Amino acid sequence: MSTYLDTLKALLPERFRADRPVVPVVRLKGAIGMGSPLRPSLTLASVAPVLEKAFSTKRAKEVAIVVDSPGGSPVQAHLIYKRIKALAAEKELGVTVFVEDVAASGGYMIACAGDEIVADPSSIVGSIGVVSAGFGFDRAIERLNVDRRLYTSGENKAILDPFSPEKPEDVARLKELQREIHESFIALVKESRGSSLSDDPELFTGAFWTGATGVGLGLVDRVGEVREILRERWGAKVELRAITPRTSLLKRLTGRGGGEGAAAGIAEGALDALETRSLWARYGL
């Protein structure tokens, strides 16, 4: 009987054999919390279905998450981090995070959800800090002889308005918010990375490093890539199963519509692309 079952098993394609280890692979690529219908981004809403599917994969030995993100919204990064940790605990599965080009700022926060972080020697990691950027147009509109008419029902409602002169008290308020967010970020990294972190004074200054240097700093566990590491761990026959988001037919059709709505979407997408491009450019990418 055993020989008969073995013969039947041998006739099945490898992907259907129950003894073949499976590792679902999720790719999280792009800026976090910044996007438009024409330019998707990483938010909890956009990645939750893919994560749920990955952690529910039958015969999964662990979940591999490939991160390639320059950061963005600290809130969305934290929510994604928490969802990965919660699913890993619920399904009792390990998580290995693989860094591609960059896992910086919020991208590194997400990477910290892994039990192990693996990067390419030339990957960019770190940037544990908080940044806000904008422009001041008050002198420009003055030269153009344009009056700024701003009406609020709260004295702080128009804080840091780009068309009004900058106020020291507004900057102080912003810096206090940044300090709180930065402290939360540092606490998360310390909790996740533990004693592997070095005592380098630059670690939490917003500086960033290559993956190779990140190993010595404790930001990365080792260098390598997905196929190499998972074959080493689970054998040459391990199935790396890509888990991708589903796109509805309605979304595919409406995403190519015409008219004023499409024109507005293109304009919005162009502005978003510039902002996203500036995030990547910080890391020379």
C-alpha beads as a LAMMPS data file, in Angstrom:
LAMMPS data file: protein, C-alpha beads

285 atoms
284 bonds

1 atom types
1 bond types

-500.0 500.0 xlo xhi
-500.0 500.0 ylo yhi
-500.0 500.0 zlo zhi

Masses

1 110.0

Atoms # bond

1 1 1 0.000 0.000 0.000
2 1 1 2.818 2.369 0.912
3 1 1 4.544 1.759 -2.426
4 1 1 1.294 2.457 -4.285
5 1 1 0.791 5.799 -2.464
6 1 1 4.401 6.754 -3.087
7 1 1 3.900 6.068 -6.804
8 1 1 0.771 8.263 -6.898
9 1 1 2.602 11.055 -5.053
10 1 1 5.453 10.889 -7.537
11 1 1 2.990 11.455 -10.395
12 1 1 1.664 14.693 -8.861
13 1 1 3.241 18.024 -9.875
14 1 1 5.608 19.129 -7.120
15 1 1 3.490 22.121 -6.141
16 1 1 0.661 19.762 -5.081
17 1 1 2.783 17.493 -2.909
18 1 1 1.999 17.847 0.790
19 1 1 5.604 17.228 1.787
20 1 1 6.957 20.182 -0.196
21 1 1 7.665 23.208 2.052
22 1 1 5.928 26.442 1.089
23 1 1 6.968 29.997 1.913
24 1 1 4.555 32.760 0.836
25 1 1 6.365 35.891 -0.344
26 1 1 4.805 39.363 -0.022
27 1 1 6.334 42.405 -1.732
28 1 1 5.837 45.784 -0.037
29 1 1 7.197 48.344 -2.482
30 1 1 6.715 52.115 -2.636
31 1 1 6.213 55.167 -0.490
32 1 1 4.037 54.734 2.585
33 1 1 0.681 56.474 2.829
34 1 1 1.318 58.652 -0.232
35 1 1 -0.474 57.875 -3.435
36 1 1 -3.452 58.275 -5.731
37 1 1 -5.728 56.011 -7.795
38 1 1 -3.108 56.145 -10.554
39 1 1 -0.170 55.615 -8.233
40 1 1 -0.853 53.107 -5.412
41 1 1 1.041 53.359 -2.150
42 1 1 1.580 51.305 0.978
43 1 1 -1.199 51.700 3.531
44 1 1 -2.739 49.221 5.932
45 1 1 -5.866 49.127 3.768
46 1 1 -3.873 48.268 0.632
47 1 1 -1.641 45.578 2.153
48 1 1 -3.924 43.940 4.749
49 1 1 -5.646 41.528 2.288
50 1 1 -2.281 40.363 0.923
51 1 1 -0.874 39.846 4.417
52 1 1 -3.977 37.913 5.496
53 1 1 -3.668 35.671 2.447
54 1 1 0.037 35.063 3.027
55 1 1 -0.359 34.115 6.681
56 1 1 -3.302 31.826 5.819
57 1 1 -1.344 29.875 3.193
58 1 1 -1.589 26.122 3.747
59 1 1 1.641 24.330 4.621
60 1 1 3.455 27.636 5.080
61 1 1 6.716 27.226 6.972
62 1 1 7.120 30.978 7.490
63 1 1 6.266 34.219 5.693
64 1 1 8.829 36.186 3.701
65 1 1 8.263 39.913 3.277
66 1 1 10.273 41.870 0.720
67 1 1 10.506 45.558 1.635
68 1 1 11.532 48.283 -0.787
69 1 1 10.399 51.632 0.614
70 1 1 11.934 55.045 1.357
71 1 1 9.344 55.713 4.049
72 1 1 6.424 58.106 4.288
73 1 1 3.574 58.179 6.802
74 1 1 4.753 57.031 10.264
75 1 1 1.173 56.130 11.179
76 1 1 0.636 53.789 8.203
77 1 1 4.102 52.284 8.696
78 1 1 3.273 51.535 12.336
79 1 1 -0.124 50.060 11.458
80 1 1 1.462 47.739 8.873
81 1 1 4.165 46.756 11.388
82 1 1 1.524 45.922 14.010
83 1 1 -0.575 43.888 11.562
84 1 1 2.421 41.752 10.559
85 1 1 3.300 41.130 14.219
86 1 1 -0.312 40.270 15.087
87 1 1 -0.718 37.816 12.198
88 1 1 2.607 36.163 12.972
89 1 1 1.528 35.601 16.576
90 1 1 -1.966 34.431 15.586
91 1 1 -0.745 31.948 12.966
92 1 1 2.421 31.029 14.886
93 1 1 4.613 31.665 11.859
94 1 1 8.055 33.202 11.691
95 1 1 8.698 36.257 9.509
96 1 1 11.850 37.024 7.553
97 1 1 12.131 40.475 5.988
98 1 1 14.287 40.929 2.907
99 1 1 15.416 44.447 2.016
100 1 1 15.831 45.250 -1.663
101 1 1 16.982 48.759 -2.657
102 1 1 15.960 50.552 0.502
103 1 1 14.194 50.126 3.833
104 1 1 14.520 53.583 5.321
105 1 1 12.491 55.576 7.825
106 1 1 8.971 54.061 7.754
107 1 1 10.288 51.344 5.439
108 1 1 12.737 50.295 8.145
109 1 1 9.946 50.450 10.732
110 1 1 8.033 47.847 8.704
111 1 1 11.202 45.743 8.365
112 1 1 11.431 45.602 12.159
113 1 1 8.325 43.368 12.145
114 1 1 10.562 40.510 10.993
115 1 1 12.190 37.975 13.285
116 1 1 15.180 38.373 10.986
117 1 1 16.176 41.163 8.587
118 1 1 18.221 40.213 5.518
119 1 1 19.585 42.834 3.121
120 1 1 21.728 43.055 0.019
121 1 1 25.209 44.424 0.832
122 1 1 24.311 47.567 -1.145
123 1 1 20.794 48.042 0.240
124 1 1 20.082 51.250 2.155
125 1 1 18.799 50.842 5.720
126 1 1 18.145 53.083 8.701
127 1 1 17.082 56.731 8.572
128 1 1 15.504 56.390 12.011
129 1 1 14.175 59.901 12.349
130 1 1 11.315 62.220 11.433
131 1 1 11.287 64.846 8.697
132 1 1 8.844 67.535 7.593
133 1 1 9.410 69.662 4.523
134 1 1 7.611 72.434 2.709
135 1 1 8.005 75.801 1.015
136 1 1 7.433 79.406 2.055
137 1 1 5.632 81.469 -0.574
138 1 1 4.905 84.593 1.486
139 1 1 7.631 86.717 -0.123
140 1 1 6.795 85.409 -3.579
141 1 1 3.139 86.465 -3.414
142 1 1 4.223 89.814 -1.965
143 1 1 6.407 90.453 -5.023
144 1 1 3.490 89.485 -7.242
145 1 1 1.300 91.985 -5.343
146 1 1 -1.096 89.213 -4.284
147 1 1 -3.085 89.558 -1.059
148 1 1 -3.371 86.461 1.145
149 1 1 -6.910 86.226 2.579
150 1 1 -7.136 83.610 5.289
151 1 1 -10.038 83.206 7.715
152 1 1 -10.064 80.701 10.596
153 1 1 -12.154 79.985 13.677
154 1 1 -9.164 78.794 15.697
155 1 1 -5.919 80.653 16.360
156 1 1 -3.792 77.620 15.433
157 1 1 -5.918 76.406 12.523
158 1 1 -3.541 77.828 9.897
159 1 1 -0.309 76.797 11.601
160 1 1 2.667 76.676 9.172
161 1 1 0.577 78.059 6.319
162 1 1 3.045 78.216 3.383
163 1 1 1.654 81.578 2.186
164 1 1 2.137 83.311 5.548
165 1 1 5.385 84.308 7.307
166 1 1 6.803 81.532 9.472
167 1 1 6.223 81.938 13.221
168 1 1 8.777 80.669 15.791
169 1 1 5.972 79.271 17.980
170 1 1 4.620 77.245 15.036
171 1 1 8.053 75.755 14.386
172 1 1 8.424 74.921 18.095
173 1 1 5.072 73.112 18.048
174 1 1 6.107 71.100 14.964
175 1 1 9.432 70.138 16.523
176 1 1 7.647 68.894 19.645
177 1 1 5.430 66.652 17.511
178 1 1 8.505 65.366 15.679
179 1 1 10.234 64.635 18.983
180 1 1 7.308 62.511 20.207
181 1 1 7.106 60.545 16.950
182 1 1 10.891 60.070 16.917
183 1 1 10.893 58.721 20.479
184 1 1 8.167 56.213 19.585
185 1 1 10.166 55.121 16.533
186 1 1 13.336 54.643 18.617
187 1 1 11.427 52.619 21.230
188 1 1 9.990 50.348 18.506
189 1 1 13.433 49.698 16.985
190 1 1 14.975 48.967 20.392
191 1 1 12.149 46.583 21.292
192 1 1 12.361 44.785 17.949
193 1 1 16.123 44.583 17.532
194 1 1 17.025 44.151 21.205
195 1 1 20.616 43.501 22.207
196 1 1 21.749 43.164 18.581
197 1 1 21.793 46.972 18.258
198 1 1 25.166 48.658 18.584
199 1 1 25.781 51.719 20.754
200 1 1 26.808 53.861 17.780
201 1 1 25.760 57.467 18.602
202 1 1 24.637 57.979 14.984
203 1 1 22.083 55.159 15.117
204 1 1 19.002 57.273 15.855
205 1 1 20.028 60.531 14.196
206 1 1 18.306 59.857 10.876
207 1 1 21.549 58.647 9.268
208 1 1 21.426 55.682 6.901
209 1 1 23.877 52.966 5.838
210 1 1 24.408 50.113 3.407
211 1 1 23.131 46.673 4.283
212 1 1 26.695 45.446 4.831
213 1 1 27.408 48.178 7.388
214 1 1 23.941 47.689 8.863
215 1 1 24.941 44.182 9.979
216 1 1 27.637 45.594 12.248
217 1 1 25.211 48.187 13.617
218 1 1 22.587 45.560 14.418
219 1 1 20.052 47.021 11.986
220 1 1 20.396 43.938 9.764
221 1 1 21.001 40.309 10.763
222 1 1 22.841 39.218 7.632
223 1 1 23.285 39.851 3.934
224 1 1 21.661 37.678 1.285
225 1 1 18.594 37.407 -0.945
226 1 1 15.250 35.651 -0.821
227 1 1 15.857 32.519 -2.892
228 1 1 19.314 31.896 -1.458
229 1 1 18.285 32.234 2.198
230 1 1 15.016 30.298 1.982
231 1 1 16.616 27.432 0.052
232 1 1 19.332 27.300 2.655
233 1 1 16.694 27.100 5.386
234 1 1 14.028 24.839 3.834
235 1 1 15.856 22.940 1.098
236 1 1 16.180 23.221 -2.663
237 1 1 12.575 22.125 -3.258
238 1 1 10.997 24.929 -1.209
239 1 1 8.172 26.657 -3.094
240 1 1 8.388 30.451 -2.949
241 1 1 4.790 31.418 -3.544
242 1 1 4.285 35.061 -4.565
243 1 1 1.209 36.569 -2.905
244 1 1 -0.115 39.458 -4.988
245 1 1 -3.083 41.799 -4.528
246 1 1 -6.226 41.189 -6.519
247 1 1 -7.396 43.988 -8.802
248 1 1 -11.102 44.035 -9.540
249 1 1 -12.353 44.285 -13.114
250 1 1 -14.210 47.489 -12.208
251 1 1 -11.038 49.133 -10.914
252 1 1 -9.077 48.106 -14.003
253 1 1 -11.759 49.550 -16.274
254 1 1 -12.387 52.795 -14.367
255 1 1 -8.666 53.401 -13.988
256 1 1 -8.474 54.010 -17.723
257 1 1 -11.454 56.312 -18.111
258 1 1 -11.421 59.666 -19.865
259 1 1 -12.852 63.128 -19.343
260 1 1 -12.223 65.709 -16.660
261 1 1 -11.947 63.116 -13.899
262 1 1 -9.123 61.355 -15.706
263 1 1 -7.351 64.665 -16.393
264 1 1 -7.592 65.614 -12.721
265 1 1 -6.285 62.197 -11.758
266 1 1 -3.312 62.573 -14.068
267 1 1 -2.490 65.998 -12.581
268 1 1 -2.808 64.639 -9.051
269 1 1 -0.668 61.649 -9.972
270 1 1 2.031 63.924 -11.405
271 1 1 2.252 65.952 -8.194
272 1 1 2.271 62.782 -6.105
273 1 1 4.998 61.339 -8.308
274 1 1 7.188 64.392 -7.653
275 1 1 6.736 64.034 -3.896
276 1 1 7.426 60.317 -4.030
277 1 1 10.445 60.902 -6.278
278 1 1 11.912 63.287 -3.686
279 1 1 11.655 60.553 -1.034
280 1 1 13.601 58.056 -3.160
281 1 1 16.123 60.728 -4.187
282 1 1 17.243 61.182 -0.589
283 1 1 18.900 57.782 -0.841
284 1 1 20.466 58.342 -4.259
285 1 1 17.850 56.215 -6.044

Bonds

1 1 1 2
2 1 2 3
3 1 3 4
4 1 4 5
5 1 5 6
6 1 6 7
7 1 7 8
8 1 8 9
9 1 9 10
10 1 10 11
11 1 11 12
12 1 12 13
13 1 13 14
14 1 14 15
15 1 15 16
16 1 16 17
17 1 17 18
18 1 18 19
19 1 19 20
20 1 20 21
21 1 21 22
22 1 22 23
23 1 23 24
24 1 24 25
25 1 25 26
26 1 26 27
27 1 27 28
28 1 28 29
29 1 29 30
30 1 30 31
31 1 31 32
32 1 32 33
33 1 33 34
34 1 34 35
35 1 35 36
36 1 36 37
37 1 37 38
38 1 38 39
39 1 39 40
40 1 40 41
41 1 41 42
42 1 42 43
43 1 43 44
44 1 44 45
45 1 45 46
46 1 46 47
47 1 47 48
48 1 48 49
49 1 49 50
50 1 50 51
51 1 51 52
52 1 52 53
53 1 53 54
54 1 54 55
55 1 55 56
56 1 56 57
57 1 57 58
58 1 58 59
59 1 59 60
60 1 60 61
61 1 61 62
62 1 62 63
63 1 63 64
64 1 64 65
65 1 65 66
66 1 66 67
67 1 67 68
68 1 68 69
69 1 69 70
70 1 70 71
71 1 71 72
72 1 72 73
73 1 73 74
74 1 74 75
75 1 75 76
76 1 76 77
77 1 77 78
78 1 78 79
79 1 79 80
80 1 80 81
81 1 81 82
82 1 82 83
83 1 83 84
84 1 84 85
85 1 85 86
86 1 86 87
87 1 87 88
88 1 88 89
89 1 89 90
90 1 90 91
91 1 91 92
92 1 92 93
93 1 93 94
94 1 94 95
95 1 95 96
96 1 96 97
97 1 97 98
98 1 98 99
99 1 99 100
100 1 100 101
101 1 101 102
102 1 102 103
103 1 103 104
104 1 104 105
105 1 105 106
106 1 106 107
107 1 107 108
108 1 108 109
109 1 109 110
110 1 110 111
111 1 111 112
112 1 112 113
113 1 113 114
114 1 114 115
115 1 115 116
116 1 116 117
117 1 117 118
118 1 118 119
119 1 119 120
120 1 120 121
121 1 121 122
122 1 122 123
123 1 123 124
124 1 124 125
125 1 125 126
126 1 126 127
127 1 127 128
128 1 128 129
129 1 129 130
130 1 130 131
131 1 131 132
132 1 132 133
133 1 133 134
134 1 134 135
135 1 135 136
136 1 136 137
137 1 137 138
138 1 138 139
139 1 139 140
140 1 140 141
141 1 141 142
142 1 142 143
143 1 143 144
144 1 144 145
145 1 145 146
146 1 146 147
147 1 147 148
148 1 148 149
149 1 149 150
150 1 150 151
151 1 151 152
152 1 152 153
153 1 153 154
154 1 154 155
155 1 155 156
156 1 156 157
157 1 157 158
158 1 158 159
159 1 159 160
160 1 160 161
161 1 161 162
162 1 162 163
163 1 163 164
164 1 164 165
165 1 165 166
166 1 166 167
167 1 167 168
168 1 168 169
169 1 169 170
170 1 170 171
171 1 171 172
172 1 172 173
173 1 173 174
174 1 174 175
175 1 175 176
176 1 176 177
177 1 177 178
178 1 178 179
179 1 179 180
180 1 180 181
181 1 181 182
182 1 182 183
183 1 183 184
184 1 184 185
185 1 185 186
186 1 186 187
187 1 187 188
188 1 188 189
189 1 189 190
190 1 190 191
191 1 191 192
192 1 192 193
193 1 193 194
194 1 194 195
195 1 195 196
196 1 196 197
197 1 197 198
198 1 198 199
199 1 199 200
200 1 200 201
201 1 201 202
202 1 202 203
203 1 203 204
204 1 204 205
205 1 205 206
206 1 206 207
207 1 207 208
208 1 208 209
209 1 209 210
210 1 210 211
211 1 211 212
212 1 212 213
213 1 213 214
214 1 214 215
215 1 215 216
216 1 216 217
217 1 217 218
218 1 218 219
219 1 219 220
220 1 220 221
221 1 221 222
222 1 222 223
223 1 223 224
224 1 224 225
225 1 225 226
226 1 226 227
227 1 227 228
228 1 228 229
229 1 229 230
230 1 230 231
231 1 231 232
232 1 232 233
233 1 233 234
234 1 234 235
235 1 235 236
236 1 236 237
237 1 237 238
238 1 238 239
239 1 239 240
240 1 240 241
241 1 241 242
242 1 242 243
243 1 243 244
244 1 244 245
245 1 245 246
246 1 246 247
247 1 247 248
248 1 248 249
249 1 249 250
250 1 250 251
251 1 251 252
252 1 252 253
253 1 253 254
254 1 254 255
255 1 255 256
256 1 256 257
257 1 257 258
258 1 258 259
259 1 259 260
260 1 260 261
261 1 261 262
262 1 262 263
263 1 263 264
264 1 264 265
265 1 265 266
266 1 266 267
267 1 267 268
268 1 268 269
269 1 269 270
270 1 270 271
271 1 271 272
272 1 272 273
273 1 273 274
274 1 274 275
275 1 275 276
276 1 276 277
277 1 277 278
278 1 278 279
279 1 279 280
280 1 280 281
281 1 281 282
282 1 282 283
283 1 283 284
284 1 284 285
